[in-house]
Amino acid sequence: MTHRTMVRILVVFSALGLVSSSAFGSTRHKAKKVVARKAHSSLRISARTPAGGKKTRIQRALIAAGHSPASHLSRLRASRKRFIFNPWTEPTFADSTSGDRVDGEDLIVRRAAVQALGPYNGTVVAVDAQSGRILTLVNQGLAYKSGFQPCSTIKLVAALAGLNEGVIDRDTAVPVGRRTSMDLTEAIARSNNYYFATVGNRLGFDKVTQYAKKFGLGEKACYNVPEEQAGTLPLAPPEEGGVGMMTSFGSGINLTPLQLAALVTAMANGGTLYYLQHPRTQDEITNFAPRVKRQLDIAHWMPHVKPGMGGAVEYGTARRASYNQNEPIFGKTGTCSDIRSPGVHLGWFGSFNETGNKKLVVVVLLTGGRPINGPVASGVAGSVYRNLSEEGYFGQPKVAAIPVALLSN
């Protein structure tokens, strides 16, 4: 038995209380933390026997000592909790389709979204940008909740408000460091917090709130969806950071994935803020008619904002969304911790595409532990677009490759 194998076995045995943790050195408290962390990972993996039935080395060692890895898994978790603070109150992975009603959904879009989301705990909202129809809503329970901190997706609101109020333009260079300035395109693409905190401070709390309400925040996004809860807007600037924290991190705001989908839909179609509708029956689909909530005067500002949203995908925070240069995606990521649930990370991505004859809006929200962030959410959205593209959904079916043998004849 190698030294490395012996160390791994001692790690597991120590966490189970079979050997003293003093065997790992004099810094006992620190050793217990390392032991518990490594043991949890090792035993969690070893409890699953690989295909073919061949047991791992740790499994064989535990069995030889008269212990079952699977039966000790709960004991190990309890042991780990004694030594390591575990703040996660929301799982990173889950069956996000559980409890969903799929009646009336576009099953092609739903399959693409479910495959893209995979095992993540999150929601995917796909909307027809020309009508406001929800084509699929994965993890409806999460999407209908009263909202989450929007993180950096709030920068879309700040950008449009700042442009309309004249506090910035596309080429305005805003200092973001001792020797560095940034324009709007770069600030959106890189999701620069200093830039948008400056925009917020120039606008002031009342103007930021005014535009947020105009763009649909703080109210329900859907028509005739009783399960939906509205997000909220603060009554005063955050105590820490003021209005600048609102426009850079979304502090004090609760945004729902449906509200973000409605806003991005309006950005994609040139300013029509629809009531989102989720038809459930064939009759509702046949008689579907768009319902306009209000018109937003943003069409002339979109050429100023879109380059930054495109840059986010091309070279910025949403690079994982990119899959084909000929099928552009425009989007904005968001990453932060959920202040209502300390330790829970949020990963946002609001986006739309311009490919073929269908303009689609895809919003992704992921919740969970440390692996979750906006770039991961953008990768999920990119997979939705790619899956649909390969299905020919956007009116550009994938051309099958012709065998070389046929070309040579």
Buried (B, 14 or more C-beta within 10 A) or exposed (E): EEEEEEEBBBBBBBBBEBBEBEEBEEEEEEBBBBBBBBBBEBBEEBBEEEEEEEBBBBBBBBEEEEBEBEEBBEBBBEBBEEBBEEEBBBEBEBEBBEEBEBEBBBEBBBBBBBEBBEEBBBBBBBBBBBBBBBBBBBBBEBBBBEBBBBBBBBBBBBBBBBBBBEBBEBEBEBEBEEEEEBBBBBBBBBBBBBBBBBBBBBBBBEBBBBBBEBBBBBEBBBBEBEEBBBBBBBEEBBEEBBBBBBBBBBBBBBBBBBBBBBBBBBBBBEBBBBBBBBBBEEEBBEEBEBBEBEEBEBBEBBEBBBBBBBBBBBEBBBBBBBBEEEBBBBBBBBBBBBBEBEBBBBBBBBBBBBBBEBBBBBBBBBBBBEEBBBBBBBBBBBBBBBBBBEBEBBEBEEEEEEEEEEEEE
